[in-house]
Amino acid sequence: MNDETTERLLDGLILLASRSPSPHNTQPWSPHIVRDGADPVPTVEVCVVPSRTLPAGDPSFRDVVLALGGWVESFAIGAAEAGYDAEVEALPQLSRLEELPLTGPADAAMPVLRLRLVPRLAAKAGGGHSSQGARAGTDATRGDAAAHPVDESAAPRPFTADDVRERAVYRGRLIGHPATWDDLSDVDLPPWLTLRRLDDRAMAYLSRLGIAFTASRPSIAKELLHWLRLDPAHPNYTKDGMTDTMLGVPAPLARLAAPATRWRSIRNPLLGVAGVVGRTAESLERARTLRPLALSLAESQDESPTHLVLVANARLAALDDGPRITAAMDSRIGVAEPDALEAGRALQRLWLHAHTRGLVVSPHSELIDSPLAHGLLRKRLSLGRSDVALSVFSAGVAAGAVQRSPRLTDARPARARTATPRPTAAPR
């Protein structure tokens, strides 16, 4: 494959990966094709856009790293469909996201990830590089770059590029289908990741606490309003953020609330009222008690959505390796950032697993964002000291029409991009 063909393929994979989920649909990634003078094969470097992170709601960058993992997995799925493995390298900057400014564009000299396409036959011949190795982001020996990709029938793929494009989030009523989660062989969860079940009562209770926490913290509530798109007249309505149709907000109500997302004179008094209501709700909800988890799960109705928590064990992820355990302890996420990246890849596979069985998901990051809800969630699931709850979501069959979320790349056709030289002074 010549350089022009490689760049065209990379550009198409970047376009595909843009359909990956992200918190508030912020799309915090900034990928670009790079050519290094010492290596004739173009690569993709991914930077983080500071103005597309959530400093108030996601200060640990947990959701950003998970979103980057989803982006990598989508890229890798498209690459596999073309007969290639995606060799992923997590760069040091991934573990230093707190050094990013609060706002501004991406800095091409500070990439967090580097991806390279490797023909699948060459990857196997060059040292047993497997798809699991690519998912883990480990170093892989590259074989003969002139080798041809393997025949598609020799490497079955559970998910396709069309699955990535068509997967969607749904915020309305979900009808449960718990049998979907009995067999996760297509997801290939690493041994240090587990999927825990949460009961309906606890989910409703903890979600209320999380929403009250968001409302009671002006900086977080303001950040949320910034990413709401409640009126088609909003300049970014077709680009990013959460639209009224995505959230299932009736059009009259959305138009009534839209000015609060754009006008400070309306927004600030509204945030003041929301703060009082949120703090009151938090105080009232603290005293509530729940039935034991096993009993509550047994009482769940078949039509209820399935509530799931993706949990990582930091010690198992580090394989009892001292430096990796230290990296996990230093990370504000609770696991080392490269492991959180891998968890993001697994989370994307879980959501694609649901999609291929006719289900949709609804994320509930508020259960982890709220310290009170997070603490009660850990107690509810009997999580140990090394266990880290990374993501909470509900899954089921959508009771209504599922709306497609906008993307910055929706109006941009797949085309070859000019490769840019790698900055010589870029920190590594």
Steps between C-alpha positions, in 0.01 A plus 500: 500500500654832392513814713203666332285190550612472862409862571161456333431195716615680815276793418203269462579331832525839672159589358357169624649543848332841530173311556629380838318613817633774726376682814234756406597419137800733539721298261825590682734335247708671232660239270741583219708300257874533559804403299829453683811542288651189657192287423340509153170353629248772598357476850213664684563708810211598724501811717242621751312826443496690834184693414323165446576358843286542814725653770212534748308179435794274410801634692673158498466476118344157548233562237752652260728194516204263466386697196848476349484124557171487312658702218793255479265199498291647219817573303621143559167349390518690173864400455417132558228521239763624255733214599729684739578508869523834677821520701432741786758684706393694808734799528616655831272800457198272549597479868550877527167633380480725805772710334257603226370858508135544590409609149643545155581280198697177492878527504646278225826486697326321789342182359363244743473205258672373187343242269655307214344258253664159477393237242349220703719230349811711563393560859469129566827418327681780681466365850155364567332840514134430568185707510507477879855634496387791285214570739737508792716756325812293549810530286477267203774392265418596145562246229553546130308810399457361149305197623140479389210513748355164598181372344196640681352156560805400705435761766131532593406839638202539737448869416512696176549856386125522438440407865722791603310739273154385606553461877303758694416618851137530610380705797137392497323197646682170457342155496729242655657197340731360770587184302711721274769508767520126567764444232771763452743286301496752214600781737821331617519675837848501656513296825536815709170644372162378621142599428287531815122514509318778686136476608222736392444658840867576559536633146210741541618611845865552405402676177292748697797565726725549198258742334462693826879522527527640147227756566650609833848573359483814285821427310380152398148618418639788294721256310200280427299795371791595275470167318121499465361566152127557552425708192588426136606865478797426726816539289631159610170312486619273218858468626525395863340504842166354608202604291137513608419202276785295650372572851136443409399850612165611349557778248291768680682438828838495325436835332389647832819381673739577213578862601639376834775318312620813319404814695684577823223724632264201499751226573649638823169543690395155379823349633435668835154345528629160380771511767248545780275226365796265448641546850155449652446184298841364606418556866160334474629199305787421738269335753355246259573129549490221241422132510795259462632484145425129446136539608451814293648337189271200546201735506598677176239477227592344167403817316730714715825616338822332603727726705869418473823626656839447338747436783879482472729336752812715512718228652403239242548754221853569625577126527664569839767703322632764741542792258159437343335484842670830585368649173150390596537656844624824346213513253194696603290247309597213732666294228794597280395702197609233247279252687211749499557532124466122467186513713359761259561258215317227690214739577460576130486125429235458770287768341551349155404162648171656608453666160546179303219345708255782441563685826608854581673639806456802722812616690477616862832660587325703772519193726879521497531880481314549829722404798194398702343292222838349416563397860157342529551325165822345627325385816206363302730290281735405787801631308843442649783749545651411162167516316418810296156572354573652160165518324131453576240450229153359441414281202181385337279525196409860416132577556514778242691630201878512551654827384847522349738726691685770303874492428750764399588282200143445375537751219854392414541226239774242536800625306875469514664757725843639453738338742662748735858468622540396860616792719867448581462650848191303592522360854491121517 
